[in-house]
């Protein structure tokens, strides 16, 4: 019966998602911005957090049939309609939108052959030195009681501290089943005390770094790097040469996405199907909406299914920013747009001057889109 109820609930949401009208001052410009978001609450909260300054307002609009979202957005005089859809929903409706982006995007990294090779780049040398200086140690476990300790004392409290209203927890029982089948928990220790932990899923075709957590009171800036260092050392110990560093939001300013890229990981050029996509439909190219797109580049999905960074230029004479040049190196290609008569118009990247990147912006050789 519970499975039938779950399927009914999923089908109901697939046809009639919840919708919210979001309005306030756009985060970068302060100009008015109004968005109708149809989807799930945690992702709505995240989208609002990058779109608006503090003090934005939301009005719940209840469940809306997919084909009525755009009509409702126009009636509310919204400048943007956002449809968050899992693949099952596209069977019922394909929204008319200007851009499509993954809800989450995966990043993979090549694993060096040994610990010495791991410190082959400046960033990893810094991480290794800090690890040694602090005196960290690590242990791994496949015991269920260690998983439960990690989940309850590290993962959940740490995620709440970091993400607040936009947090999306992996259900305990589901994550525990993964752990029992193909998982392992690694603990970071300081002076003999477990201060952080992380789950790795070793299911084929490659290991996947899942969630990590930090014990309250140990949220210092080097813990995440120390934990990553230990996890990679564990892979080297097992002779594993490639790993997924997990999923991040598709916006290029997202802290997790930038963190992984700066350590040599690269977004994977393939659909992460289960989480679905967001479709962005531009209704009115107001000053606030233009500023939102100009200040929030993202990974878009091209018609052939490939992921590529999408940037909006402020004018045809504008040179590529260092961020565009860097992501062009990482991704191999970018999509550029200008505003023309209130609509996004594609711009040929080869016609835009490219500045020489600073030495500090160099990208490791492993950061190649795959």
N, C-alpha and C positions, 0 to 999 in steps of 0.2 A: 504493500500500500504506500509506503514512504517513497518508493521509487516512482510510482505513478504520480504522486503529488509533486515530486520534484520535476518530472517531465511536464506536468500541467503548468507549473509555475514558470518553467523555462519557456514553454510555448507562449504563455500569456505575455511574458516580457518581450519575447521576440516580435510579437505583433504590436504591443502597446507599451512602450517604455515610459518611464517617468520623465517629466520635462520640468525645467526651471528657467525662469527669465532672470538673467544676471545683468546688473547695470551698476555703473560707477565710473570713476576716473581711470582712464587707461594708465597702466603702470609707468610707462616711460614719459608720455607727453602730458598727462593730466587731462587730456581731452575726453569728452563723454564717449562712452562705449556701452552698447547694449547687445547681449548675446542670448539666444535661446539654445539651451543645451538639452539634448535628449539622450539619456543613457543611464549610467549608474552614479550613485552619489559620490564615492571616493574619487572617481575620475573627474567628475564635475568640480569637486573641491580643488583638485590640482589645477585644472584648467583656469578656474577663477583666480587662483593664487598667482599665476604668471601673467594674467591679463589685466588685473586691476590693482590699484593702490588700496591701502587699507581703508575700510569703511564702505566697501561695495555692498550692494543689497541683492537679495534673491527673493523671487516670488515663485513658490511651487505652482505648477500648472497641471499637476496630476498626470494620469496616463494619457498619452496621445498616440493614435494610430500613426504609423510612419508616414503615410502619404498626406497627413494633415499637419506635420511639423512645419513645413515651409510656409503653408498658408497661415498658421498661427504666428510664426515669426514675423511675417509681413504685417499681420494685423496688429502686432505689438510694436511695430516700427523698429524691430531689431536690425542691427547692421550685419550680423553673422548668425547663421544657423549651423549648429554642430550636431551631427548624428554619430553616436558611438554604436557600432554594430559588430556583433560576432558573426562568423560565416553563415550560421543557420538563418540569421535574419535577412541576409541578402537573397534568400530563396523567396521571401515575401515581397521585398521592395529594394530597388536600387535607386538611391537618392541622386538627384541632379546636384552635383557639387563641383566646386572648382579645384579642390585638392583632396587627396586621400593620404592619410598617414597611419602607420601602425600604432596601436595602443602602447605596445612595448616593442623594443628592438634589442636583439641579442648581440653581444660582442664576444669574439673568440680571440685567443692568444696562443702563439707558439710557445712551447715550454723548452727551455734550454736543456742541453744534455747533462749538465752537472752544475753544482753550486757556484763554481768559479765563473762559468759562462753566464749564469743568472745576473752577475754583477757587471755585465758587459756594457751597460749604458749608464749614463750619469745618474738618472733617476733611480735605477735599481742599486747602484753603488751607495747612494745616499740612504736608501731604505735598509740595505744590509748593514751599513755602519751603525745606524740608529738601533737596529735590532740587537746587534752585538753590545753596543754601549749600555742599553737598558737592561741587558741580561735576561732577555726573554728565552723561554723554552716552550716546547710544545709536545703534546701527546695526542694520540688518536684512539677512537673507541667505536665499537659496534654494539655496545650494550644499550638496551632500551632505556634503562634508568638514567644513563648519561644523556640520551636524547631528550628525555622528559625534563631533566634539569636545564639543559640548554634552552629548550622551548619556553619554559615558564619563567626562568630567572634571567635569561639573557635576550633571547630573540624578541619576545613580545614587549617587555618593558623598554628595550632599546628602540624598537620600531616606533613605539608611541612617543618617546622623547624626540625622535628625529622628524617624524612626518605628521604628527598631530592629526587633523581631520582628513587628510588625504591618504592615510595609511590603509593598505590592503593586506590583511593577514592571510597566510596560507593556513587552512584549517588543520588543527592538531592531528586528528585521526588520519587525514589524507597524507600529510607530511610524514607521519609515523609509518604508514604503510610503505612509502617510498624508501624511508630509512631502513626498515626491516628487510626490504627486498635487495636494494643495491646501494644503500647509503653508508655514510661514515660521518661521525662528528669529530672535529679537531678542536682541541682546547689550547688556548694561549695561556701560558703560566708566567707569573712574575713572583719571585721569592716563594715559589712553591704553591702559590694560590692561583686557581683558575680565574682569569679576569675577562676572558672573551672566548667565544666559540663560533664554529661555522659548520654548516652541513655541505657535504659534497655527495652528489649522486653519480655513481660510476656506471649507470646504465649505458649500453652502446647507443650511438656510435662513438661518443667521446664523453669524458667526465664533464660534469656541469657543477660549477660553484653555485650552490643555492644560497640560503640566507645566512647572515651572520648576526651576532648580538654581542653586546658588551655589558658587563656587570655594572650596575649603577655605582658611580663614584670613580669609574675608570675611563670616562669618555674623553681622554686626551687625544691630541691630534695625531699621534703616531700609532695608536692601537690598530686602526684599519690597515695601515701599511704593514705593520708587524704581522698581523693575522694573514694578510695576503702573501707575505714572504714565506710564512710557515706552510701555507697551503701549497704553494708552488714547490717548496722543498719536499713536501710529502709526495707530490707527483713525480719529481725527479727520482726520488727513492724507489718508485715503482716502475721507472723507465717509460713513463707516459710523456708524449711529445706535443700534445695539443689539448686545450681545455676551453670550455665556454665559461666566461666570467658572469654569465647571467644576463638579465634583462634590465633595461633602463627606459625612461621616457624618451620619446623620439625628438624632443627639442634639444638643439645643440648646446644650449646654455645649461642643460640639466647637469647637476653636480655629479651624479653617478656616471653618466655617459662621458663627461669630460675626464673624470678620474680614471676610468678604464682606458680611454684613448691615450692619456698622458703616460700610461704605464705599458703601452705597446699593444693593447687590444684594438680590434677593429670591428665595426658593425658588420654583421653577416648579411650578405645580399640575398635574402630569401624571406619569405613570409613566415612570421611566427603566427600560425593560423589560429590557435585556440583563443587568444585574447582579442582577435579581431582588429578593427580599424576605426578611425574617426574620419568622417567626411565633413569638409568645411565648405559651406555654401555662402558666398559673399552676396549680400543683399543690398548694401549701400556702402560705397567706399568713402566713409567719413574720415575726418582727420584722425580720430581715435583708432579706427580700424586699420588705416594705412600704417600708423605708428606701431600697432600691435604686430603686424606682419613684418615690418622692417626690423623690429627689435627681437623677434622670436623665430629665427630660422629653425627649420625642422627637417627631418627625413621624410620626404614624400614618396609615394608609390607611383612609379611611371606606368603607363598602360601595359607594358610588357612584364610588369610585376617586379622590376628591379627597384631597389631603394636608392635614392640619391638626395643629398642635401639641397634644400630649397631656400634661396635667399632673395629678398626684395631689395632692389637698389633704389636709392633716393632720387637719382637722376641719371640720364645717359652719359653725362660727363664724369660721373663718380668712378674713381679707381676702385678696384677690388680691395676690400679691407684685408688685413692680415688674417682674420678669422676665415674669410672665404678662401684665401690662398692656402691656408693650412688644411682646411677640410677638402679642398680640391686635391691636395697631395694625398691625404688619407683615403679619400673615396674614389679617386681616379677621375671624377667628373662631378659637376654641380649643375643645378638648374637655377638660372637667374631670371628675375622678372622685374618689369617696370610697370607703374600704373599708367594706363592709357585710356582716357575717357571713362574712368571709373571701373576699369576692368584690368586684371593682371595680364600683361603682354610678355611673352617669352623674349629673352635677350640672348644673343649668341655670346657665350663666355669668351670666345676667341677674339672678339672685338673690344674687349675691356682691358685696359692696362693692368698689369699684375705687379704689385710691389715686391721687392726682394724680401723674403721672410728674415726676421732677426734670427741670430744664431740660437737664441733660447727657444725658438719656436720649432726647432728641428724635430721631425717625427721619426721614431725608431723604424727600422726596416721591417719589423713585424706588422706594422700598422698598414696593412694593405687590405682593401675590401675584398671579401671572398664570397 
